[in-house]
Structure formats: C-alpha cells, structure tokens
Amino acid sequence: MTDKTTHFGYETVSVADKAGRVRGVFDSVAGNYDLMNDLMSGGLHRLWKHFTIEQAAVRRGQTVLDLAGGTGDLAKAFCKKVGSSGRVVLADINVAMLQEGRRRLTDAGVAGNLSIAQVNAENLPFPNAVFDLVTIAFGLRNVTDKDAALQSMLRVLKPGGKAIILEFTEPAAALKPAYDLYSFKILPLLGKLVADDDSSYQYLAESIRMHPNQETLLQMMQNAGFEKCRFHNLAGGIVALHIGYRI
C-alpha cells in the first residue's frame, strides 16, 4: 500500500516523515528564533502577539494552553494575566524550543503557575474540557493533520472556552509581489547571514504558502465543531487571527 503523503514546504513527503523534518527545522533555529522573528517581521510580530493577548482576554484563575509556544513569549504574558490561582501550560512538539522557552521564562522569574509539556497538537494528552483558552501562534502551518489538531483543541476546551490561532496567511493582492520577493529572496538570505541556515527559512516561507487561507481555515474550524468563528486580518492579510468557541 502506498504511504500517505503531505507537503513539507513545496516538497512532497510521507506523512510519517513530516514531523521529523519539521523538528529538524526548529532544532536548527531554536537559539535564534526570537531574533529571526524580529528580523523577519521588522518587529511587527510583537504587535501581532500583543493583539492576540488582548483578544484572549484571560482572567485571573483561568487555565491556558499555549500550543507551539516555543520560546514562551505568549505564555509569559498569560502567566501574569491568570495570576497565582490560574495555570498556563507551555506546550510544543519540539524539545529544543521548549528548552529555550524554559530558560527564558526562568530568567524572567516565571514559575509557580507554569507547566511545560512536550505534546503533539494532533493528539493532546489532556482530559476533556480543562482549558479556558487554547492558543497556537505561528505553529498550525507546521502541523501535519490540521483537522485532527483543531478537533483536539476543541476537545480540551471547557464549554464557553475559546481557541485563538495566529498565523501567516494570504495577503491582499497588491502586497503579493513585494511579499513574495521578500519571502523567497531576502528571508533565506537573512537566515544564512544571522543563523547560518538558509534552508530552514526557505521552508518557513514555503510553509506559509501551503497553509490554508483565511476563509479556508475559518471553514475548517467550523467543520471541527467551533462556533461563533471569526478572523481579523493584520498587516494587510499577511497575518490573520482566527477565533472560535466551544459552546
């Protein structure tokens, strides 16, 4: 029987191989991840994440799961919001990213209300209905089975809880020529100069193009069972924030 295939950027790979290939990318970039985010976005990723935190509107005592949380910038903010009576789980499939996140959060003095877990978003190892909020920022495009991940996110949400997905997506038509030039020429060059790794940043550019656009992802969330779904375009649609609820 022929192995099922999926995409790794523009390359076709077996489903069984993709997670390992993605892991290799993030093993390579973990140490320079935040620096490269600043360079790639001109610092705008910080504004996008600030908007995400505002839209999350978490309160003291709530529980938050930050998927693909990497170096922990969202988790750090959520820990402050939920306070000592709340709980935040920083989760990622990649050990190198989690180690970097643990180091940064420890240095920042974040401790008592934070847990760290290595998980696969497609099959979350948590009971049903335990989180008030699930977030995933710039991580869904790297998940092999996005439908399974969305269903798993819905399962672990409490009734009334919400999921927030921040991701690169399809920009307005007028921006596409400049965006493509930047993505496929300048971004790999930055990766080479700063991180000595142009191929990983070539993959990141390609993975954005292979990710579902705004309307498609909205429909996928609805198909998974989320309700009251909506999205906000940011930076002319280069990035979108999708929100859905478990009712």
N, C-alpha and C positions, 0 to 999 in steps of 0.2 A: 504494500500500500504506500502511496506517495506521501511524504511528510507534508504537513500543512506549512504554508509559507506566510510571511508577513514582510513588512518593509523595515529596513534599518537605514534611515535617510532614504536615498534613492535606490539603494541596493535591496534586492530580494534575498531574504534569508529564511531559514526554517524557524518556525515558532519556538522550537526548543533552544535555538541558539541566540535569539534576540536578547534575552535578559542578560546573558553573559557579555554580549557585545556592548550593551548599554552600561553594564557595570564597569567594563574596561574604560569607557569614556570618562565616567565620573571618578574612577580611581585616579585617572590621569590629571583631571582638572581640579580635584578637591582643594588642594592647597592654594590655588589661585582663583577660586570660584567667585568670591565676592569682588575681588579686584577686576576680574574679567567682566562681571556683570556691570560694574561701573563704567568700564571702557565700552562695552557693547551698547549700553543704553544711554551713555552720556550722563549717568546718574539718575535717569528717569525711573529706573526700577524701584528706587526708594519711594518715589511719589506714588507709583502704582501699588506698592505694598502698603503704604500709608492709607490709600483709598480702600484697599481690601480690609484693613483693620477697622476702619470707620464703618464699613458696610457690615462687618461681622457683628458689631455692637454687643460684644460679650459682656456679661455682668459678673460681679463677684459671686463665687461659689459654683460657677458653671464648669463644665468639662469640655475640653477642646482636643481634637485630634488633628495635628498638623502633618499631613502626608507629604512625602517627598520633601520633608522640611529641611534637609541638608544642613546648612551651617547655622540655622536656628534663629534667623532674624525675626520671623513671624512668631515663633514660639516664645522668644524673649518678650515681645510686646504682649502676647496673650497671658503670660505668667503674671505680668503686672496688673492686667485687667481683672483676672479671676481672683487674685489675692490668695491668701493662705488657706482659705476654705475651698478653693477650686483646684482643678488639676489640668495640666497640659501634658499631652503625650507627643513628643517629637519623634516622628517615625520616618524611616527611609529604608529602601531595599539595599542601599549601598553602605558598607561598613566604613569606608574611608570618609564619606560625607558625614556620617554620624559621629565619628571620632573628632572631626573638625568642629562639628556643632557642639559636642560635649566640651571641648577645650574652650571654645569661645564663650559659651554660656557659663562655665565655671569661672572664667576670668571676669565675667560681668556680674558675678555674685548670685546668679540664678540657681536655686537649689530645691528647697523643700516641696514645692508644688509641681515639679517637673519630673517626668519619666521619659526614658529613651528606649525605643524599641525598633528592632530590625524587622520589617514586615514587607510582604508583597501586597500591594494595593488591590490585586485581583481577588485575594482571599484573606481578608483581615482577621487576625486571631483574637477578636474581641467578642464578648457576648452581644446579643441583640440590644438595641435601644439604650446605649450607655453614654452617648456623647450629645451635648447640646449643639456643637458645631464641628464640622469636618471641613478642613481646608486643604487644598493642594495647589501650590503656586509653581508654575513652570515645570510641572512634573508629569501631567497627564499625557502629554505627547510622547513620553518615553515608555508608557505602559503598553504592553503587547495587546491585551484584551481590554479595551477601554469600557466596553459594555459590562464586563464582569466587575471591573473596578467601580463603576457607577452603582451597580446593584449592591456591592459590598459596602460602599459608603452609605447608601440608603439604609441598609440593614442595621448598622451600628448607631444610627441617629435615633434619638428619642423622638416621639411624636411632638411636633412643633419645632423640632430642630432643623437646622439648615446646613446645606453644603455650599461652599464657595470655591470656584475654580478660576484661578488667574492663569492666563496662558497667552502666548503669542498666537496670532491668528491672521486673518486675511485683511490687509489694509485697503483703504479706499483706492480706487483705480489710479487716481492722479499720483499717488505715492509709490506705486509699484515699481516703476523703472529705477528710481533712486534707491528704494528699499532693496531691490534685487542686486544692484551694484554693490551696495554696502554689505549685504549678506554674503555674497559669493566671492567678493574680491577683498574688501577691507577686513571683514571679520576673521577669515582664516589667516590673514597677514598679522593681525593683532595677536591671534593665538600663537603664531610662530614666534613673534618678537617677545611677547611677555611670558608665555608659558612653554615655549619651545614645543608646541603641539598644534599644528595647523589642521591635522586630520579630524581631531575631536570637534573643533569649531566648524569645520566643513559639515560634519554630521549634524551639529546643532542647527545650522542654517537649513539643511535639507529636512530635518525632522519637523521644523516649523511648517514647511510647505506641505508635508504629508498629513498634518494634523487637520481634523475636521474644522470647517469654517464655523462662523458664529451660529448661523441658523441650523446647521447640521448637528452641532453639539447640543444646542437647545433641544432639538428633537430627540437626540439620544438620551438626554436627561429625563425628558417626559416619558420616553419608552421604558426607562428603568424604573419609573414609578414616582419620580419627583413631581411636585405640584407647585403652582404659582411661580413657574420658572421665568427668568428674565436675564438679559445681559446688558452690560454697559460697555460701549466701545471707548477705548482710551487711546490717545495718540493717533487719531485718525484710523482706528481699527487695527493698528499694529499689535495691540494687546486688547483682550476683552476679559471682563469679569462676569462670569456666569453664576447665578444664584438660583438654588432650588430648595424646596422644603419637603420634609416628611410630615404629612398631615395625619 
